Amino acid sequence: MEIAESSLLEIWEIFSDYVPAGKRNDVAVKFLRVFTEQDIDVSDLDEVRGEDEHLDYALDELESNDDFDQDESKYDE
């Protein structure tokens, strides 16, 4: 599944206006996580970096969690 950068930004802009300012970072993480759970790599979502501060925060969070998951899986071997 692929989603165009413009579509992702348009969806985010539509509903982020209805999210209280103090919750936008958390909601942005959940929003992008929907895509990563559909096997879209975080690096593919990085195309929207710089377009919205809340999406930038979410990308940073998802990337740091991805790094943690990869580090943790090394110890499972």
MMTF fields as JSON, N, C-alpha, C and O atoms, coordinates in Angstrom:
{
  "mmtfVersion": "1.0.0",
  "mmtfProducer": "UNKNOWN",
  "numBonds": 307,
  "numAtoms": 308,
  "numGroups": 77,
  "numChains": 1,
  "numModels": 1,
  "chainsPerModel": [1],
  "groupsPerChain": [77],
  "chainIdList": ["A"],
  "bondAtomList": [4, 2, 8, 6, 12, 10, 16, 14, 20, 18, 24, 22, 28, 26, 32, 30, 36, 34, 40, 38, 44, 42, 48, 46, 52, 50, 56, 54, 60, 58, 64, 62, 68, 66, 72, 70, 76, 74, 80, 78, 84, 82, 88, 86, 92, 90, 96, 94, 100, 98, 104, 102, 108, 106, 112, 110, 116, 114, 120, 118, 124, 122, 128, 126, 132, 130, 136, 134, 140, 138, 144, 142, 148, 146, 152, 150, 156, 154, 160, 158, 164, 162, 168, 166, 172, 170, 176, 174, 180, 178, 184, 182, 188, 186, 192, 190, 196, 194, 200, 198, 204, 202, 208, 206, 212, 210, 216, 214, 220, 218, 224, 222, 228, 226, 232, 230, 236, 234, 240, 238, 244, 242, 248, 246, 252, 250, 256, 254, 260, 258, 264, 262, 268, 266, 272, 270, 276, 274, 280, 278, 284, 282, 288, 286, 292, 290, 296, 294, 300, 298, 304, 302],
  "bondOrderList": [1, 1, 1, 1, 1, 1, 1, 1, 1, 1, 1, 1, 1, 1, 1, 1, 1, 1, 1, 1, 1, 1, 1, 1, 1, 1, 1, 1, 1, 1, 1, 1, 1, 1, 1, 1, 1, 1, 1, 1, 1, 1, 1, 1, 1, 1, 1, 1, 1, 1, 1, 1, 1, 1, 1, 1, 1, 1, 1, 1, 1, 1, 1, 1, 1, 1, 1, 1, 1, 1, 1, 1, 1, 1, 1, 1],
  "groupList": [{"groupName": "MET", "atomNameList": ["N", "CA", "C", "O"], "elementList": ["N", "C", "C", "O"], "formalChargeList": [0, 0, 0, 0], "bondAtomList": [1, 0, 2, 1, 3, 2], "bondOrderList": [1, 1, 2], "singleLetterCode": "M", "chemCompType": "L-PEPTIDE LINKING"}, {"groupName": "GLU", "atomNameList": ["N", "CA", "C", "O"], "elementList": ["N", "C", "C", "O"], "formalChargeList": [0, 0, 0, 0], "bondAtomList": [1, 0, 2, 1, 3, 2], "bondOrderList": [1, 1, 2], "singleLetterCode": "E", "chemCompType": "L-PEPTIDE LINKING"}, {"groupName": "ILE", "atomNameList": ["N", "CA", "C", "O"], "elementList": ["N", "C", "C", "O"], "formalChargeList": [0, 0, 0, 0], "bondAtomList": [1, 0, 2, 1, 3, 2], "bondOrderList": [1, 1, 2], "singleLetterCode": "I", "chemCompType": "L-PEPTIDE LINKING"}, {"groupName": "ALA", "atomNameList": ["N", "CA", "C", "O"], "elementList": ["N", "C", "C", "O"], "formalChargeList": [0, 0, 0, 0], "bondAtomList": [1, 0, 2, 1, 3, 2], "bondOrderList": [1, 1, 2], "singleLetterCode": "A", "chemCompType": "L-PEPTIDE LINKING"}, {"groupName": "SER", "atomNameList": ["N", "CA", "C", "O"], "elementList": ["N", "C", "C", "O"], "formalChargeList": [0, 0, 0, 0], "bondAtomList": [1, 0, 2, 1, 3, 2], "bondOrderList": [1, 1, 2], "singleLetterCode": "S", "chemCompType": "L-PEPTIDE LINKING"}, {"groupName": "LEU", "atomNameList": ["N", "CA", "C", "O"], "elementList": ["N", "C", "C", "O"], "formalChargeList": [0, 0, 0, 0], "bondAtomList": [1, 0, 2, 1, 3, 2], "bondOrderList": [1, 1, 2], "singleLetterCode": "L", "chemCompType": "L-PEPTIDE LINKING"}, {"groupName": "TRP", "atomNameList": ["N", "CA", "C", "O"], "elementList": ["N", "C", "C", "O"], "formalChargeList": [0, 0, 0, 0], "bondAtomList": [1, 0, 2, 1, 3, 2], "bondOrderList": [1, 1, 2], "singleLetterCode": "W", "chemCompType": "L-PEPTIDE LINKING"}, {"groupName": "PHE", "atomNameList": ["N", "CA", "C", "O"], "elementList": ["N", "C", "C", "O"], "formalChargeList": [0, 0, 0, 0], "bondAtomList": [1, 0, 2, 1, 3, 2], "bondOrderList": [1, 1, 2], "singleLetterCode": "F", "chemCompType": "L-PEPTIDE LINKING"}, {"groupName": "ASP", "atomNameList": ["N", "CA", "C", "O"], "elementList": ["N", "C", "C", "O"], "formalChargeList": [0, 0, 0, 0], "bondAtomList": [1, 0, 2, 1, 3, 2], "bondOrderList": [1, 1, 2], "singleLetterCode": "D", "chemCompType": "L-PEPTIDE LINKING"}, {"groupName": "TYR", "atomNameList": ["N", "CA", "C", "O"], "elementList": ["N", "C", "C", "O"], "formalChargeList": [0, 0, 0, 0], "bondAtomList": [1, 0, 2, 1, 3, 2], "bondOrderList": [1, 1, 2], "singleLetterCode": "Y", "chemCompType": "L-PEPTIDE LINKING"}, {"groupName": "VAL", "atomNameList": ["N", "CA", "C", "O"], "elementList": ["N", "C", "C", "O"], "formalChargeList": [0, 0, 0, 0], "bondAtomList": [1, 0, 2, 1, 3, 2], "bondOrderList": [1, 1, 2], "singleLetterCode": "V", "chemCompType": "L-PEPTIDE LINKING"}, {"groupName": "PRO", "atomNameList": ["N", "CA", "C", "O"], "elementList": ["N", "C", "C", "O"], "formalChargeList": [0, 0, 0, 0], "bondAtomList": [1, 0, 2, 1, 3, 2], "bondOrderList": [1, 1, 2], "singleLetterCode": "P", "chemCompType": "L-PEPTIDE LINKING"}, {"groupName": "GLY", "atomNameList": ["N", "CA", "C", "O"], "elementList": ["N", "C", "C", "O"], "formalChargeList": [0, 0, 0, 0], "bondAtomList": [1, 0, 2, 1, 3, 2], "bondOrderList": [1, 1, 2], "singleLetterCode": "G", "chemCompType": "PEPTIDE LINKING"}, {"groupName": "LYS", "atomNameList": ["N", "CA", "C", "O"], "elementList": ["N", "C", "C", "O"], "formalChargeList": [0, 0, 0, 0], "bondAtomList": [1, 0, 2, 1, 3, 2], "bondOrderList": [1, 1, 2], "singleLetterCode": "K", "chemCompType": "L-PEPTIDE LINKING"}, {"groupName": "ARG", "atomNameList": ["N", "CA", "C", "O"], "elementList": ["N", "C", "C", "O"], "formalChargeList": [0, 0, 0, 0], "bondAtomList": [1, 0, 2, 1, 3, 2], "bondOrderList": [1, 1, 2], "singleLetterCode": "R", "chemCompType": "L-PEPTIDE LINKING"}, {"groupName": "ASN", "atomNameList": ["N", "CA", "C", "O"], "elementList": ["N", "C", "C", "O"], "formalChargeList": [0, 0, 0, 0], "bondAtomList": [1, 0, 2, 1, 3, 2], "bondOrderList": [1, 1, 2], "singleLetterCode": "N", "chemCompType": "L-PEPTIDE LINKING"}, {"groupName": "THR", "atomNameList": ["N", "CA", "C", "O"], "elementList": ["N", "C", "C", "O"], "formalChargeList": [0, 0, 0, 0], "bondAtomList": [1, 0, 2, 1, 3, 2], "bondOrderList": [1, 1, 2], "singleLetterCode": "T", "chemCompType": "L-PEPTIDE LINKING"}, {"groupName": "GLN", "atomNameList": ["N", "CA", "C", "O"], "elementList": ["N", "C", "C", "O"], "formalChargeList": [0, 0, 0, 0], "bondAtomList": [1, 0, 2, 1, 3, 2], "bondOrderList": [1, 1, 2], "singleLetterCode": "Q", "chemCompType": "L-PEPTIDE LINKING"}, {"groupName": "HIS", "atomNameList": ["N", "CA", "C", "O"], "elementList": ["N", "C", "C", "O"], "formalChargeList": [0, 0, 0, 0], "bondAtomList": [1, 0, 2, 1, 3, 2], "bondOrderList": [1, 1, 2], "singleLetterCode": "H", "chemCompType": "L-PEPTIDE LINKING"}],
  "groupTypeList": [0, 1, 2, 3, 1, 4, 4, 5, 5, 1, 2, 6, 1, 2, 7, 4, 8, 9, 10, 11, 3, 12, 13, 14, 15, 8, 10, 3, 10, 13, 7, 5, 14, 10, 7, 16, 1, 17, 8, 2, 8, 10, 4, 8, 5, 8, 1, 10, 14, 12, 1, 8, 1, 18, 5, 8, 9, 3, 5, 8, 1, 5, 1, 4, 15, 8, 8, 7, 8, 17, 8, 1, 4, 13, 9, 8, 1],
  "groupIdList": [1, 2, 3, 4, 5, 6, 7, 8, 9, 10, 11, 12, 13, 14, 15, 16, 17, 18, 19, 20, 21, 22, 23, 24, 25, 26, 27, 28, 29, 30, 31, 32, 33, 34, 35, 36, 37, 38, 39, 40, 41, 42, 43, 44, 45, 46, 47, 48, 49, 50, 51, 52, 53, 54, 55, 56, 57, 58, 59, 60, 61, 62, 63, 64, 65, 66, 67, 68, 69, 70, 71, 72, 73, 74, 75, 76, 77],
  "secStructList": [7, 7, 7, 7, 2, 2, 2, 2, 2, 2, 2, 2, 2, 2, 2, 2, 6, 6, 1, 7, 4, 4, 4, 2, 2, 2, 2, 2, 2, 2, 2, 2, 2, 2, 2, 2, 6, 6, 6, 7, 7, 2, 2, 2, 2, 4, 4, 4, 6, 6, 1, 7, 2, 2, 2, 2, 2, 2, 2, 2, 2, 2, 2, 2, 2, 2, 2, 2, 2, 2, 2, 2, 2, 2, 2, 2, 7],
  "xCoordList": [0.847, 0.0, 0.887, 1.829, 0.584, 1.302, 0.314, -0.854, 0.804, -0.023, 0.828, 1.984, 0.242, 0.968, 1.152, 0.291, 2.274, 2.579, 1.459, 1.055, 0.962, -0.087, -1.372, -2.069, -1.683, -2.89, -2.747, -3.677, -1.585, -1.337, -1.45, -2.082, -0.837, -0.903, -2.325, -2.749, -3.052, -4.429, -5.311, -6.105, -5.171, -5.949, -5.6, -6.484, -4.296, -3.86, -4.407, -4.898, -4.33, -4.795, -6.287, -6.746, -7.046, -8.495, -8.866, -9.64, -8.311, -8.781, -7.935, -8.407, -6.697, -5.88, -6.447, -6.206, -7.195, -7.833, -8.84, -9.153, -9.34, -10.334, -9.713, -10.416, -8.397, -7.689, -7.138, -6.501, -7.38, -6.825, -5.308, -4.631, -4.789, -3.363, -2.464, -1.44, -2.818, -2.0, -1.979, -1.155, -2.854, -2.945, -2.433, -2.354, -2.089, -1.744, -0.516, -0.488, 0.493, 1.661, 1.276, 1.672, 0.511, 0.093, -0.774, -0.615, -1.688, -2.576, -1.776, -2.063, -0.785, 0.053, 0.804, 0.941, 1.286, 1.965, 0.992, 1.332, -0.2, -1.205, -1.611, -1.82, -1.718, -2.085, -1.051, -1.409, 0.227, 1.261, 1.433, 1.801, 1.166, 1.278, 0.27, 0.537, -0.87, -1.848, -1.185, -1.42, -0.363, 0.302, 1.414, 1.575, 2.182, 3.268, 2.718, 3.37, 1.546, 0.921, 0.394, 0.06, 0.323, -0.078, 1.156, 1.081, 2.278, 3.551, 4.141, 4.871, 3.826, 4.507, 5.66, 5.464, 6.852, 8.046, 8.069, 7.642, 8.57, 8.663, 9.472, 9.159, 10.49, 11.318, 10.515, 10.822, 9.484, 8.623, 7.754, 7.413, 7.404, 6.585, 7.411, 6.864, 8.724, 9.621, 9.496, 10.018, 8.808, 8.603, 7.824, 7.918, 7.062, 6.275, 7.045, 6.535, 8.276, 9.069, 9.232, 9.517, 9.044, 9.179, 7.875, 7.818, 6.83, 5.538, 4.649, 3.795, 4.87, 4.028, 4.826, 5.39, 4.874, 5.683, 5.2, 6.007, 3.913, 3.376, 3.706, 3.985, 3.671, 4.075, 5.575, 6.021, 6.354, 7.794, 8.04, 8.87, 7.315, 7.434, 7.087, 7.804, 5.998, 5.551, 6.59, 6.855, 7.168, 8.203, 9.396, 9.941, 9.802, 10.916, 10.591, 11.426, 9.377, 8.954, 8.937, 9.44, 8.366, 8.282, 9.665, 9.929, 10.539, 11.896, 12.66, 13.403, 12.485, 13.194, 12.639, 13.392, 11.334, 10.747, 11.213, 11.453, 11.342, 11.806, 13.247, 13.599, 14.078, 15.459, 15.498, 16.298, 14.643, 14.58, 14.152, 14.733, 13.142, 12.662, 13.757, 13.895, 14.542, 15.621, 16.712, 17.251, 17.043, 18.048, 17.581, 18.358, 16.314, 15.752, 15.757, 16.013, 15.475, 15.425, 16.8, 16.889, 17.888, 19.217, 19.44, 20.162, 18.808, 18.998, 18.109, 18.324, 17.106, 16.209, 16.826, 16.336, 17.892, 18.486, 19.257, 19.811],
  "yCoordList": [-1.183, 0.0, 1.24, 1.345, 2.14, 3.403, 4.539, 4.441, 5.612, 6.805, 7.99, 8.123, 8.836, 10.002, 10.995, 11.136, 11.666, 12.67, 13.698, 14.073, 14.15, 15.176, 14.653, 15.4, 13.385, 12.81, 12.701, 13.014, 12.256, 12.129, 13.487, 13.614, 14.497, 15.842, 16.391, 17.042, 16.137, 16.63, 16.002, 16.691, 14.711, 14.028, 14.605, 14.912, 14.751, 15.284, 16.697, 17.0, 17.55, 18.926, 18.998, 19.859, 18.098, 18.109, 17.841, 18.59, 16.772, 16.443, 17.02, 17.078, 17.453, 17.999, 19.301, 19.649, 20.016, 21.247, 20.97, 21.862, 19.756, 19.392, 18.767, 18.431, 18.615, 18.028, 19.169, 20.083, 19.12, 20.173, 20.262, 19.244, 21.47, 21.708, 20.837, 20.342, 20.647, 19.871, 18.379, 17.657, 17.908, 16.479, 16.153, 14.984, 17.172, 16.946, 16.061, 15.257, 16.187, 15.318, 13.856, 13.0, 13.574, 12.187, 11.645, 10.5, 12.475, 12.044, 11.852, 10.94, 12.693, 12.553, 11.221, 10.564, 10.825, 9.528, 8.4, 7.488, 8.464, 7.425, 7.424, 6.367, 8.608, 8.742, 8.05, 7.256, 8.354, 7.744, 6.256, 5.477, 5.865, 4.452, 3.602, 2.436, 4.176, 3.46, 2.997, 1.881, 3.857, 3.515, 2.493, 1.573, 2.653, 1.701, 0.316, -0.689, 0.254, -1.043, -1.705, -2.889, -0.932, -1.466, -1.727, -1.726, -1.948, -2.285, -1.171, -1.436, 0.062, 1.197, 1.564, 1.819, 1.588, 1.862, 3.327, 4.216, 3.561, 4.925, 5.805, 6.982, 5.25, 6.042, 6.526, 7.572, 5.764, 6.206, 7.392, 8.241, 7.44, 8.543, 9.811, 10.903, 9.653, 10.777, 11.875, 12.974, 11.585, 12.585, 13.798, 14.875, 13.641, 14.762, 15.595, 16.598, 15.176, 15.914, 17.361, 17.642, 18.259, 19.684, 20.358, 21.58, 19.565, 20.129, 20.494, 21.376, 19.794, 20.02, 19.613, 18.519, 20.476, 20.197, 18.962, 18.257, 18.701, 17.549, 16.237, 15.223, 16.27, 15.09, 14.857, 13.711, 15.928, 15.783, 15.1, 14.197, 15.54, 14.917, 13.433, 12.589, 13.122, 11.738, 10.888, 9.754, 11.423, 10.691, 10.407, 9.303, 11.392, 11.188, 10.087, 9.229, 10.12, 9.098, 7.709, 6.751, 7.603, 6.302, 5.779, 4.581, 6.671, 6.255, 5.798, 4.818, 6.503, 6.087, 4.76, 3.933, 4.554, 3.269, 2.159, 1.038, 2.455, 1.471, 1.073, -0.105, 2.059, 1.769, 0.9, -0.032, 1.195, 0.41, -1.017, -1.965, -1.177, -2.51, -3.314, -4.512, -2.665, -3.365, -3.772, -4.875, -2.878, -3.206, -4.359, -5.255, -4.33, -5.374, -6.723, -7.753, -6.724, -7.989, -8.638, -9.853, -7.844, -8.428, -9.347, -10.339, -9.008, -9.795, -11.019, -11.92, -11.059, -12.205, -13.377, -14.503, -13.115, -14.153, -15.178, -16.11],
  "zCoordList": [0.0, 0.0, 0.0, 0.785, -0.859, -0.903, -0.719, -1.095, -0.136, -0.005, -0.427, -0.024, -1.236, -1.721, -0.579, 0.29, -0.602, 0.413, 0.518, 1.618, -0.627, -0.618, 0.029, 0.716, -0.188, 0.423, 1.927, 2.67, 2.374, 3.805, 4.482, 5.53, 3.882, 4.452, 4.438, 5.393, 3.379, 3.287, 4.361, 5.001, 4.553, 5.599, 6.962, 7.762, 7.222, 8.514, 8.737, 9.824, 7.738, 7.877, 8.141, 8.891, 7.53, 7.716, 9.167, 9.764, 9.735, 11.076, 12.202, 13.338, 11.933, 13.023, 13.57, 14.726, 12.751, 13.231, 14.345, 15.133, 14.411, 15.418, 16.663, 17.616, 16.645, 17.779, 18.631, 18.107, 19.947, 20.809, 20.648, 20.503, 20.674, 20.423, 21.301, 20.829, 22.532, 23.452, 23.163, 23.725, 22.31, 21.98, 20.576, 20.198, 19.816, 18.405, 18.21, 17.278, 19.062, 18.906, 19.093, 18.302, 20.131, 20.395, 19.264, 18.841, 18.782, 17.699, 16.412, 15.637, 16.181, 14.985, 15.01, 13.978, 16.183, 16.301, 15.963, 15.21, 16.513, 16.24, 14.764, 14.168, 14.193, 12.779, 11.886, 11.016, 12.104, 11.275, 11.581, 10.702, 12.822, 13.182, 12.393, 12.105, 12.049, 11.22, 9.925, 9.462, 9.352, 8.099, 8.309, 7.507, 9.385, 9.622, 9.943, 9.659, 10.523, 10.81, 9.536, 9.536, 8.457, 7.153, 6.292, 5.063, 6.947, 6.303, 5.445, 4.49, 5.783, 5.155, 6.071, 7.26, 5.52, 6.303, 6.743, 6.006, 7.946, 8.467, 7.514, 7.34, 6.91, 5.989, 4.78, 4.209, 4.39, 3.295, 3.712, 2.889, 4.979, 5.482, 5.689, 5.842, 5.692, 5.932, 4.879, 5.065, 3.778, 2.727, 3.23, 2.641, 4.305, 4.819, 5.844, 6.343, 6.158, 7.143, 6.688, 5.524, 7.636, 7.35, 6.956, 6.817, 6.776, 6.372, 7.572, 7.482, 8.699, 9.876, 11.115, 11.16, 12.103, 13.295, 14.062, 14.669, 14.038, 14.766, 14.046, 14.685, 12.723, 11.966, 12.102, 12.135, 12.181, 12.414, 13.758, 13.865, 14.77, 16.096, 16.003, 16.541, 15.325, 15.194, 14.463, 14.86, 13.414, 12.685, 13.579, 13.56, 14.359, 15.293, 16.3, 16.588, 16.828, 17.793, 17.163, 17.75, 15.985, 15.326, 14.946, 15.047, 14.513, 14.168, 15.399, 15.339, 16.524, 17.741, 18.257, 18.771, 18.123, 18.528, 17.602, 18.05, 16.322, 15.356, 15.673, 15.608, 16.016, 16.397, 17.644, 17.726, 18.612, 19.839, 19.538, 20.068, 18.692, 18.328, 17.642, 17.892, 16.775, 16.083, 17.066, 16.975, 18.014, 19.016, 19.888, 20.218, 20.255, 21.119, 20.409, 21.034, 19.106, 18.369, 18.257, 18.084, 18.351, 18.31, 19.506, 19.41, 20.642, 21.857, 21.896, 22.707, 21.023, 20.96, 20.207, 20.295, 19.472, 18.622, 19.403, 18.82]
}
